[in-house]
Amino acid sequence: MSNNVHLGHRARKRFGQNFLHDMSVIDRIVAAIRPDNDHIMVEIGPGLGALTEPVADQVEHLNVVELDRDLAERLRHQPRWGQKLTIHEGDALKFDFNQLAEPGKRMKVFGNLPYNISTPLMFHLFETVDSVESMHFMLQKEVVERLCAGPGHKNYGRLSVMAQYYCQCIPVLEVPPGCFTPPPKVDSAVVRLVPHVEKPYPATNVATLEKVVATAFTMRRKTLRNNFKGQLNDDDFAALGIDPTLRPERISLPEYVAMANYISERNAS
């Protein structure tokens, strides 16, 4: 990353900006992303270009989505690699990533995500995973743990179930606060999300699955029997082979999909 990149830009708290400056961490992230010209490369929140520059060096074209006008302007005028960028100014939470799709090309999406929007942004991105090859994100370490957690783990919840419904979730590396300017108050980590080409446990209706998972984890200390009162009774749980006295964090993804499909089918009949 060029040395003058921090000059004249102060991190903005309202955008949750923390800029990555540790070269060895940057190299490892770029190696994980594996930039190439066979995919549509998309960066969310390029900031001062810590990842943008080394990725742009390896490809002919890079899409970036940036909310901060000053940063978008600065990226536009980068002398060496700025012309390779297509800059989409705006909020990644509202951005339609499908508009970047090209016939026969899947997307590789990456970014150092603002921690205050990371969970809603994940859910937004899950809507476009059919055209995505891989996603690599720098997130709060706790969010990476939630994405990758299995049943019975304290971090297992709604985000774990829905992320794993759409993707294989793999932690890549941990990144201490000192690798950023300003240093965040939390540890960070990079995660690799690889969308399933064919979902191992397909839901009849994804909206029903989302509702079931949200209902379960709204009160995670209560049993399934309590949380699904009026929706599923003990006979329904028996038919599904699921113990209604268990708490939501003990239930696996295939079991949640089975519950959702059971409800969908009953609603359809």
N, C-alpha and C positions, 0 to 999 in steps of 0.2 A: 504494500500500500504506500502511496506517495506520502512524503513527510509533511507536505503543506496542507494535507487534507483537513486537519482540524482548524486551520486558521479561519477566523471570522464566523464560525458557526458554533453557537452554544446549544448544548442538548436541551431539548424542550420537554419539560416534565409532562405537559398535557399530552404529548405524543408518546410518552413512555420511552424516550430515546436513551439508549446506552450504546456507545459505539465501540465495536470490537477493534482492538489494535494489536493483539498478540499474533505475530506472524506464524508461529508453529501451529497454533490452533486454527488459523485461517487456512493454512496449507492442508491440514487434516480434513477440514470441512469440505474444501474444494475437491480433494481426492475422493471423499465419500459421495459427493454429488455426481462426479464423473461427467463434466460438461461435454457435449458433443453437438454436431450439426444434424444428427438424425432425429433429434427431439426438439420440441419447442421449449426453449429455456425461459423460465419465468421466475423473477425474484420479487418477493414481497418486502417492501420497506428497505430499499437499498441503503438509505442513510447517507453516509459519507463515502460509500463505495468499497468498504473493506472486502466484501465478497464479490461485489460487482466487477471490480477491476480484474482480479485473477480469472474470473469466469469469462468475462468479455475477451480476455487475451486468448482464450482457447476456442472461441466460437465466432461465427460470422454475424450472429444476431442474438440479442437478448431483450426480452420484454421486462420492464420493471414497473411496479405499481407503488407509487409514492404519494403520501398525503401532504407532506410538507412542501409548499411551493418553492421555498428558498433552496431546498435540497434538490428538487427536480430541476430547477434552473441551473444549479451548480453542475449536476450530472450532464446536462445538455451541452455544457461548454468544456467538458473534459477534452483536452487536445488530442489525446492518442486513441482513446477507445469510446468517447462519447457518441461518435457517429454510428456505432454499432447498436445503440440502444433505441428501443421504442418506449417512450415514457408515457405511462398512463397515470395522469394526475388524479388522485381521488382516494376514497376510502376502500381498502381491501374487503371490508365487511359487506360493502354494497356492490363490489365489482363483479361483473359476470365473466368468470374465467373461461366459460365455454366459447366466448367470442374470439379467443386466441387460437381455437382449434383449427387445424389444417388437415385435409384428407390424408390418411395414412401416416400421420405423425402424432405421437402422444407427447404429453407435457412432462417436463421435469421441473418441479416447483421447489423453491428454497427460500430461506430468509431467516434473519435474526428478528423474531417477532416481538412486538411490544407486548409485555406480559399482561397488561390490563385488558387486552382483547383476544388473547390466545385461545381461550376455550370457545367463544362464539365464532371465531375465525375458523377453527377446526371444523365445527358443524357446518359452516358455510362451504368449506372446501369439500366436505364429504358429498355434497350435492353434485360435484363435477368429477368425482373420481373415475368415472368410466373412461375419461380421456386423459388420465394421468398415469404415467409410468412409475414415478417415485416422487416423494416429498421429503425434504430434509429441513428440519427447523431447529433453530436455537430457541429454547424455551426455559422457563423456570424449571429447575431440576424436579421439583415436586409435580409439575404438570407431566413431565416425561415419565415419572414413576406411575402417575395415574393412567397415562396412555397404555403403559406396558404391563400393568398389574393384572394378576390372575385372581380367580375367586378365592376368598378367604384372606386376602391381603388387605391391610387397613386402607391402602390407596385405591382399592378396587371400587369402581362406582359407575355412574351413568356414562362418563367420558370413556372409561375403559371398554365397556360393553359395546358402545356405538363405534368407537374407533376400530375395535377388533372385528366388528361386523364387516366393515368396509376394507380394512387394511391389515397387513402383518406389521406389527409395531416393534421396532428394534432399537434399543439405546445404542448410540454410537460413541460418544465421549462426554465426560464431565468438564465443565469450564468454570474455574474459580472467578470471583468478582474482579480480581486484579487484572484480568485480561480485557477489561472494558474501561472506557472513559465516559461519564463518571462511573466508578464501580457500583454496581447494583447492591442492594442490601441482602440479596439472596444468591444461592448457588445456581448456576445454569447448566444445561446439558443439551446435547444435540440428539435428535431422534430421527430415525429413518422410518417412513411410512410407505409401504409398498401395497398399493391397492390390489385386492384379489381379482384376478382375471375372471374367475368364476367363484362366486361366494360359496364357502364351504357349507354355510347354513342359511340358505336363502329364505327371506321373509316373504310371505304372500303379499303383505302390505307394509311397507317400511314405516309409514306414518303410525300404524298400529304398534309396531315394535317400539318406535320412539316413545309413544305414550305409555306402553307397558313398563319400559325401563325407567322413565321419569316417575311414574306412579310408585314403582318399587323403591326408588332411592330418595323420594321426597321425605320419607320417614324411615331412614335406614336402620334405626334401632328396633323397629317393629317387625313382626313376622309377616310372611306373605299372606297368611290368612287374614290378618288385620288390614293390610294395605290394599287387598283386592276384594274386600267385603262388598257384596253386591255385584261383583264382576265374575269371580270364580269361587265356587264352593268346594267343600272337601271332596265331593265326587269328581269334580272337574280335575282337581289336583291329583286324585287317585288315577284317573284316566291318563293323565300326563306323566305319571310316575314321579311326581315331585312332592317332597315333604312340605306341607303348608306351615309347619312350625319353624321352618328355617328363616333366617334373616336374609335380606336382599344380597348381602355381600357373599353369601354361600352359593349363589345360583350362577351356573355357567352360561356363556353365550348361547350354546345350542338349546339350553333349557328356556332361556328368555325367548328365543325365536319360536320354540315349540308353544309356549304360552300365547305369544302374539298370533301365531297361525291358527291356534285353537279358537281364539276370540274372533279373528277375521272370518274363519269358516262359519262359526256360529252366527255372526252378524249377517253373513251373506245368505244364509239359508232361511 
